[in-house]
Amino acid sequence: MKNSIFKMFMGIILIITMTSFNYKDEIVDSDQEAVYEYFILNKYKKINNINVNNNQELTPNQFIAQVKAVRDFMIDNQCFYELGNREEITRNFNKLLDKPKGHSIEDLQLELIKLMAAYKQGHVVTYNTSNDKYIPILIGSYKNRYYVIASEKGYSELLGSEILKINNIPMEEIKNKIAKYVSAENDSFKKLQIVEYMNYYNILKKEKILNLEENKITINNGKIITYKLPIKTINNAGIIQITMDSGNDLVFPNVSKKYFDNFDKLKPLNKTYFKDKLFYTEEKADNLIIRYNSCSENDEYKMDKFTNEVFKKLESHKYNNIVFDLRFNRGGDSSLLLPIILKVKAYTSSFSNTKVKLLIGSQTYSSAGDNSLHILRTIDNVELIGENGGFPINTGSGNLNTFYLRNTYIISSYCKTVFFSDYTLSDVYNHNYKNYDYKENIMIPDFYAEESYSDYMIGNDPAMNYALRD
């Protein structure tokens, strides 16, 4: 009897801990239509900077309220892939509540970044807007090696050097430390994001890789040398308030003026593609290349105009190869490319000797992944070239939206919908089943072609070379 009363008492405490709190007092949810207009259509009225003192210490009550708000909001609104994942994440939120003292806004943000990574969904992140310092180089990666790909003018001699260690910590160990902050469904997208996170000073400091004092970088530029690097301050605000034409406001990370925009950058001898263009076409001999770098549009790049351009070329010429290049496309609206995919499908019915190639890589993600799947399911005998895709093939999340914490302006994204792919469909099973690694939740190419550092510098594109080999 006493045991039953004790269990009932503990159950009541648990219910109170989990539910007797209104997260709506702490959280501002975004209008989804406004998010779409800003992300996909690049439409907005004006943008203002918001300055936050990320070193401000939170009281225990403030910290508890903010953690509970995110926990409960995500339970009510975020889609989960599996029940076990939900229970584990809820336990991790509750562990944070055990130590509510001594946290700044930045501390809370970094803890939430790690918690969001536990959802194992690339769309579900807490944005790192509190990073206000940097080292005067930018780290990039080619074939699992790390290089200085940009630098402030005073450190240009480091450009192109391979990075071996930071403060005597090998890059492989740094990669493993940072991995727990990265949201991803598979290793391909995770490796890509890890490299980006290697340039966040506050994460490297939290993991005891960098410090405010002296920092050393060990490089190989023909010989192994160690350089001292200072820590510098980022001047631009980390958060912007976007006013839409509808009058709705969005609060979002400021990505328009990154601190390294004025860095000296590696310049290849010959540029083989242009990532800054949302989409464009190229004709090489009797081959049509459809460069599709973003599932979005703006005043300069209109999808209707691009679709008409592709249609006219298909209607006036017989091509040996049609190449969809989605290697640098992080997503947007998957419906924008569908008319072109269907047009190419009809084209191959008329010209059966025309071959269709699809180029993907670790940056191919979200709606670009949806488009890749649709190309394979719609068009017969597509040859897949490049690297493992960044997008999931078993289970994915969508219906993306954002929210922020009212008192700290910590911004996160979440998804309301889970998508399951049915691989018993005859079109997938008959034509492209060999491109699916179900265990790793990843799409794999028929021919693996990864760009090395030397390929980039001399303007060689192994994937495109192979696609046009005929």
Number of C-alpha atoms within 10 A of each C-alpha: 6 7 8 9 10 11 12 12 11 12 12 12 11 12 10 11 12 14 11 9 13 13 19 14 13 20 20 17 19 17 14 14 11 23 22 17 15 19 17 17 18 13 19 19 13 11 15 13 16 16 12 17 11 19 12 13 17 20 14 15 10 17 22 18 19 23 22 24 20 21 21 19 19 19 15 10 12 21 21 19 18 9 8 10 13 18 11 13 18 18 11 15 18 17 11 17 16 9 12 18 15 11 18 17 20 22 19 20 23 22 15 25 22 19 24 26 22 21 24 19 25 25 24 27 25 26 21 22 21 24 18 18 17 20 17 20 23 22 19 21 19 15 9 12 14 21 23 22 22 24 24 19 13 10 16 18 11 20 21 24 19 23 24 20 19 20 17 13 15 13 17 13 11 18 15 11 17 20 19 16 24 27 25 25 25 23 16 23 24 20 19 18 20 21 19 14 20 20 19 19 22 23 20 17 12 13 13 13 18 20 16 11 8 11 17 16 16 20 22 16 15 8 7 12 13 16 13 11 17 13 16 13 11 14 11 16 19 22 23 18 16 21 19 18 13 10 11 15 19 23 24 23 20 18 13 9 12 13 17 16 12 12 18 18 19 15 15 15 11 11 13 13 13 12 14 9 13 20 22 15 16 12 12 10 10 12 20 23 21 20 23 21 23 26 25 26 20 14 8 8 14 14 17 12 10 16 16 13 13 18 16 10 14 17 10 8 11 17 21 18 21 24 25 22 26 28 26 23 26 19 23 19 19 18 11 18 22 14 14 18 19 14 16 21 16 12 17 17 13 11 12 9 12 17 20 24 23 24 25 30 28 25 24 29 26 24 23 29 24 19 23 26 17 17 23 23 19 17 18 18 14 19 18 26 26 26 24 26 28 31 33 27 25 19 16 22 23 17 13 16 21 21 22 22 20 15 13 20 23 28 24 24 20 25 20 15 16 14 13 12 12 12 14 10 10 12 15 20 14 13 16 19 16 13 17 19 15 14 9 15 20 22 29 21 20 16 15 15 21 17 16 16 21 12 14 19 15 14 17 19 17 17 24 19 11 15 25 19 8 9
